[in-house]
Amino acid sequence: MTTLRLLLGDQLNPRHSWFAEPDANVVHVMMEIRQETDYVRHHSQKILAIFAAMRDFAAQLKSQGHRVRYVAINDASNRQSLTGNLDALIFHYRAAAVEYQAPDEWRLDRQLAE
């Protein structure tokens, strides 16, 4: 049974309990999506810094033996929305569960709850 664990760009804490031990049944999911870059106007350097931090964190997790699915902004399979990508990944991995840390923004919390 595979579990997907969603990590958002502001949740890159290497000391979180999720990362204590690698688990072959867990796939950590990180994604760069237009939904998040375009909902309000952002400075391009802010977006680049967030993506760079996410990519670095994904590489750290992989080097520690964790399974990571990183969806880059230009991936052909990227549906550019949180739920669109999650639906596709649930199907791809035949995931039995999706876990996520509480988002800082109510709009994302609401979207994930729905």
C-alpha positions as CSV (number, residue, x, y, z in Angstrom):
1,M,0.0,0.0,0.0
2,T,1.5,3.3,-1.2
3,T,1.0,6.5,0.7
4,L,1.6,9.9,-1.0
5,R,2.9,12.6,1.3
6,L,2.5,16.1,-0.1
7,L,5.1,18.7,0.7
8,L,4.5,22.4,0.0
9,G,7.2,24.9,-0.7
10,D,7.1,26.4,2.8
11,Q,7.2,23.0,4.5
12,L,10.8,22.0,3.9
13,N,11.8,20.9,7.4
14,P,14.3,18.1,7.4
15,R,13.6,17.4,11.1
16,H,9.9,16.6,10.5
17,S,9.0,13.1,11.8
18,W,8.1,12.0,8.2
19,F,11.9,12.0,7.4
20,A,13.2,10.0,10.5
21,E,13.4,6.8,8.5
22,P,12.9,6.0,4.8
23,D,9.8,3.9,4.1
24,A,9.5,2.1,0.8
25,N,5.7,2.5,0.9
26,V,5.8,6.3,1.1
27,V,6.3,8.6,-1.8
28,H,7.0,12.3,-0.9
29,V,5.4,14.5,-3.5
30,M,6.6,18.0,-4.4
31,M,5.4,20.0,-7.3
32,E,6.0,23.3,-9.1
33,I,2.6,24.4,-10.4
34,R,1.3,27.5,-12.2
35,Q,-1.7,27.4,-9.8
36,E,0.7,28.7,-7.1
37,T,2.9,31.0,-9.2
38,D,0.0,32.8,-10.8
39,Y,-2.8,33.2,-8.2
40,V,-1.3,36.6,-7.2
41,R,1.6,38.6,-8.6
42,H,4.9,37.4,-7.3
43,H,8.5,38.6,-7.9
44,S,10.2,36.2,-10.2
45,Q,13.2,35.9,-7.8
46,K,10.8,34.7,-5.1
47,I,9.4,32.0,-7.3
48,L,12.9,30.9,-8.4
49,A,14.1,30.8,-4.8
50,I,11.2,28.7,-3.7
51,F,11.7,26.2,-6.6
52,A,15.5,26.1,-5.9
53,A,14.8,25.3,-2.2
54,M,12.3,22.6,-3.2
55,R,14.6,21.0,-5.7
56,D,17.5,21.0,-3.2
57,F,15.2,19.5,-0.5
58,A,14.0,16.8,-2.8
59,A,17.6,15.9,-3.7
60,Q,18.4,15.7,0.1
61,L,15.5,13.4,0.7
62,K,16.5,11.1,-2.2
63,S,20.1,11.0,-1.0
64,Q,18.8,9.8,2.4
65,G,16.9,6.9,0.7
66,H,13.4,8.4,0.6
67,R,11.2,8.0,-2.4
68,V,10.4,11.4,-4.0
69,R,8.2,12.3,-6.9
70,Y,9.2,15.8,-8.0
71,V,7.0,17.5,-10.6
72,A,8.9,20.3,-12.2
73,I,7.1,23.3,-13.8
74,N,8.0,22.1,-17.3
75,D,7.3,18.4,-16.9
76,A,5.1,17.1,-19.7
77,S,2.9,15.3,-17.1
78,N,2.4,18.5,-15.0
79,R,-1.3,19.4,-14.9
80,Q,-0.4,22.8,-13.3
81,S,-2.9,22.3,-10.5
82,L,-2.5,20.7,-7.0
83,T,-5.5,18.5,-7.3
84,G,-4.9,17.6,-11.0
85,N,-1.4,16.4,-10.2
86,L,-2.5,14.6,-7.0
87,D,-5.3,12.8,-8.9
88,A,-2.8,11.6,-11.5
89,L,-0.2,10.5,-9.0
90,I,-2.8,8.7,-6.9
91,F,-3.7,6.8,-10.0
92,H,-0.1,6.2,-11.1
93,Y,1.0,4.9,-7.7
94,R,-2.3,3.2,-6.9
95,A,-2.0,5.1,-3.6
96,A,-4.2,4.0,-0.7
97,A,-3.7,7.3,1.2
98,V,-2.6,10.9,0.8
99,E,-1.2,12.7,3.7
100,Y,-0.3,16.4,4.0
101,Q,0.8,18.9,6.6
102,A,-1.7,21.7,7.2
103,P,-1.1,24.5,4.7
104,D,-0.5,28.0,5.8
105,E,-3.1,29.4,3.4
106,W,-6.8,28.8,3.8
107,R,-7.4,28.5,0.0
108,L,-5.0,25.5,-0.1
109,D,-6.5,24.0,3.0
110,R,-9.9,24.2,1.6
111,Q,-8.8,22.8,-1.8
112,L,-7.2,19.8,-0.2
113,A,-10.2,19.2,2.1
114,E,-12.6,19.2,-0.9
